[in-house]
Amino acid sequence: MKRIVLLIFLIGFVSAVDVDFDCPDEIYADEEFECSIEVSDGDGVYDLKVDLNGERNSGLEIWTGDAWKSGYYYLIGFIEDEENVKLRISEAGKYDSVLKLRQDGSVKSFNIEIRVEEGREDEVEEEIKESIDVFSEKDDVIALGDVEPVVISLNSDVGGDEEWDYVSKDGRIVDLLVYGFCLFLICLIGILLWDRF
């Protein structure tokens, strides 16, 4: 009987901490991303560590609020209930990582999976380089700098200060289609009336 009472008494002190770790679906190498961490069934403040592969130079960096630090170290007093953490991983790949919560020397570990894709910066830089190459191949590109642009009329019909709308060649054809259709109808009516007389 004493053992049952002692067992019930000890069960009251055992608590199972649960963690919900939610990161974006698309994570790219060398780009920061933010994950939300929610601790449930816990009490007090926990130190946080995201252990990518157990090495000091794992390629994971964590934002401390002041600077980027290696993910090898704990963020002291970081989380109590729910918090967002900024991370950055230098290399693409699939990582079976461990999220660690430490409180009073006791460490609780949770397995997490992070999938990192190749960085988008390379794609953006390549597109910018291609755009620059296209512009540099043209002879009529003029760098304006701080000079205010001046509108120059290539059509002599436009006056100096008059407001005008530019109409493209295709736009003019569409406008003329209405007149062409009216002319067609007049001719059709003329032919039908010609047969009656």
C-alpha positions as CSV (number, residue, x, y, z in Angstrom):
1,M,0.0,0.0,0.0
2,K,2.9,2.4,0.8
3,R,4.4,1.7,-2.6
4,I,1.2,2.5,-4.4
5,V,0.8,5.8,-2.6
6,L,4.5,6.6,-3.3
7,L,4.0,5.7,-7.0
8,I,1.0,8.0,-7.3
9,F,2.8,10.8,-5.5
10,L,5.9,10.5,-7.8
11,I,3.7,10.4,-11.0
12,G,2.4,13.9,-10.1
13,F,6.0,15.2,-10.4
14,V,6.7,13.6,-13.8
15,S,5.8,15.8,-16.7
16,A,6.3,15.2,-20.3
17,V,7.4,18.3,-22.2
18,D,6.2,18.4,-25.8
19,V,7.6,20.7,-28.5
20,D,6.0,21.9,-31.7
21,F,8.7,23.0,-34.1
22,D,7.3,24.6,-37.3
23,C,9.6,25.9,-40.2
24,P,8.7,27.2,-43.7
25,D,8.2,24.6,-46.4
26,E,10.9,26.1,-48.6
27,I,14.3,26.8,-47.0
28,Y,17.2,27.9,-49.1
29,A,20.9,27.7,-48.4
30,D,22.6,30.9,-47.0
31,E,19.2,32.6,-46.5
32,E,17.7,33.2,-43.1
33,F,14.4,31.6,-42.2
34,E,12.2,31.8,-39.1
35,C,10.8,28.8,-37.3
36,S,8.2,28.9,-34.5
37,I,8.8,26.8,-31.4
38,E,6.0,26.1,-28.9
39,V,6.7,24.3,-25.6
40,S,3.6,22.6,-24.0
41,D,3.3,20.8,-20.7
42,G,6.5,22.5,-19.5
43,D,7.2,25.0,-16.8
44,G,9.8,27.7,-16.5
45,V,12.3,29.0,-19.0
46,Y,14.4,26.7,-21.3
47,D,17.8,27.2,-23.0
48,L,17.5,26.3,-26.7
49,K,19.9,24.5,-29.1
50,V,19.3,23.3,-32.6
51,D,22.0,20.6,-33.2
52,L,22.4,20.0,-36.9
53,N,25.1,17.3,-36.8
54,G,26.8,17.5,-33.4
55,E,29.8,19.4,-34.7
56,R,31.0,22.9,-33.8
57,N,31.2,24.0,-37.4
58,S,27.9,22.5,-38.6
59,G,27.0,25.3,-41.0
60,L,24.0,26.2,-38.9
61,E,23.8,29.7,-37.5
62,I,21.2,31.1,-35.1
63,W,20.2,34.7,-34.5
64,T,20.8,35.7,-30.9
65,G,19.1,39.1,-31.2
66,D,22.4,40.9,-31.7
67,A,24.4,38.7,-34.1
68,W,24.6,35.3,-35.9
69,K,26.2,32.7,-33.7
70,S,27.0,29.0,-34.3
71,G,24.1,26.6,-33.7
72,Y,26.5,24.6,-31.6
73,Y,25.8,26.7,-28.5
74,Y,22.7,27.1,-26.4
75,L,20.6,30.3,-26.4
76,I,20.3,30.9,-22.7
77,G,16.9,31.6,-21.3
78,F,15.4,31.7,-24.7
79,I,12.0,30.1,-24.5
80,E,9.2,29.7,-22.0
81,D,6.0,28.9,-24.0
82,E,6.3,30.1,-27.6
83,E,9.0,31.9,-29.5
84,N,10.3,32.4,-33.0
85,V,13.9,31.7,-33.8
86,K,15.8,32.8,-36.9
87,L,18.2,30.3,-38.4
88,R,20.5,30.1,-41.4
89,I,22.1,27.0,-42.9
90,S,25.1,27.4,-45.3
91,E,24.7,24.1,-47.3
92,A,21.8,22.5,-49.0
93,G,20.7,19.0,-48.0
94,K,18.3,17.0,-45.7
95,Y,19.3,17.2,-42.1
96,D,18.0,14.9,-39.3
97,S,18.6,17.3,-36.5
98,V,18.0,17.5,-32.8
99,L,16.2,20.3,-31.0
100,K,17.4,20.4,-27.4
101,L,15.8,22.2,-24.4
102,R,17.9,22.5,-21.3
103,Q,16.6,23.5,-17.8
104,D,18.5,23.2,-14.6
105,G,21.1,20.8,-16.1
106,S,18.4,18.5,-17.5
107,V,18.3,18.2,-21.3
108,K,15.3,17.1,-23.3
109,S,15.9,16.2,-27.0
110,F,13.5,16.2,-29.9
111,N,14.2,14.9,-33.4
112,I,13.4,17.3,-36.2
113,E,14.0,17.2,-40.0
114,I,15.1,20.2,-42.0
115,R,15.3,20.1,-45.8
116,V,17.5,22.9,-47.3
117,E,17.4,23.6,-51.1
118,E,20.1,25.3,-53.2
119,G,20.1,29.1,-52.7
120,R,17.9,31.3,-54.9
121,E,20.6,34.0,-54.8
122,D,22.5,32.3,-57.6
123,E,19.4,32.3,-59.8
124,V,18.7,36.0,-59.1
125,E,22.3,37.0,-59.6
126,E,22.4,35.1,-62.9
127,E,19.2,36.9,-64.1
128,I,20.7,40.3,-63.1
129,K,23.9,39.5,-65.0
130,E,21.9,38.4,-68.1
131,S,19.9,41.7,-67.9
132,I,23.1,43.8,-67.6
133,D,24.6,41.9,-70.6
134,V,21.5,42.6,-72.7
135,F,21.6,46.3,-71.9
136,S,25.3,46.6,-72.4
137,E,25.0,45.1,-75.9
138,K,22.7,47.9,-77.0
139,D,24.4,51.1,-78.3
140,D,21.6,53.5,-77.6
141,V,21.5,53.0,-73.8
142,I,22.2,56.3,-72.0
143,A,22.8,56.4,-68.2
144,L,20.7,59.3,-66.8
145,G,22.2,59.4,-63.3
146,D,20.7,62.5,-61.6
147,V,19.5,64.1,-64.9
148,E,15.8,64.5,-65.1
149,P,14.3,62.7,-68.2
150,V,12.9,64.8,-71.0
151,V,10.1,63.6,-73.3
152,I,11.1,63.8,-76.9
153,S,8.4,63.6,-79.6
154,L,9.3,61.4,-82.5
155,N,6.0,62.4,-84.2
156,S,5.8,65.9,-85.7
157,D,2.0,66.0,-85.2
158,V,2.4,66.5,-81.5
159,G,2.6,70.0,-80.2
160,G,4.8,71.3,-77.4
161,D,2.6,71.4,-74.2
162,E,-0.4,69.5,-75.5
163,E,-1.4,66.3,-73.7
164,W,-1.4,63.3,-76.0
165,D,-1.9,59.5,-75.7
166,Y,0.4,57.1,-77.6
167,V,-1.5,54.6,-79.7
168,S,0.4,51.6,-81.0
169,K,0.2,50.3,-84.6
170,D,-2.1,47.4,-83.4
171,G,-4.3,49.9,-81.6
172,R,-4.8,52.0,-84.7
173,I,-5.7,48.8,-86.7
174,V,-8.4,48.0,-84.1
175,D,-9.7,51.5,-84.3
176,L,-9.9,51.3,-88.1
177,L,-11.7,48.0,-87.9
178,V,-14.9,49.7,-86.8
179,Y,-14.9,52.0,-89.8
180,G,-14.1,49.1,-92.1
181,F,-17.0,47.1,-90.7
182,C,-19.4,50.1,-91.2
183,L,-18.2,50.5,-94.8
184,F,-18.8,46.8,-95.4
185,L,-22.4,47.0,-94.0
186,I,-23.1,50.1,-96.2
187,C,-21.9,48.2,-99.3
188,L,-23.9,45.1,-98.3
189,I,-27.1,47.2,-97.9
190,G,-26.4,49.0,-101.2
191,I,-26.1,45.6,-103.0
192,L,-29.3,44.3,-101.5
193,L,-31.2,47.5,-102.4
194,W,-29.7,47.5,-105.9
195,D,-31.3,44.1,-106.6
196,R,-34.7,45.3,-105.5
197,F,-34.8,48.2,-108.0
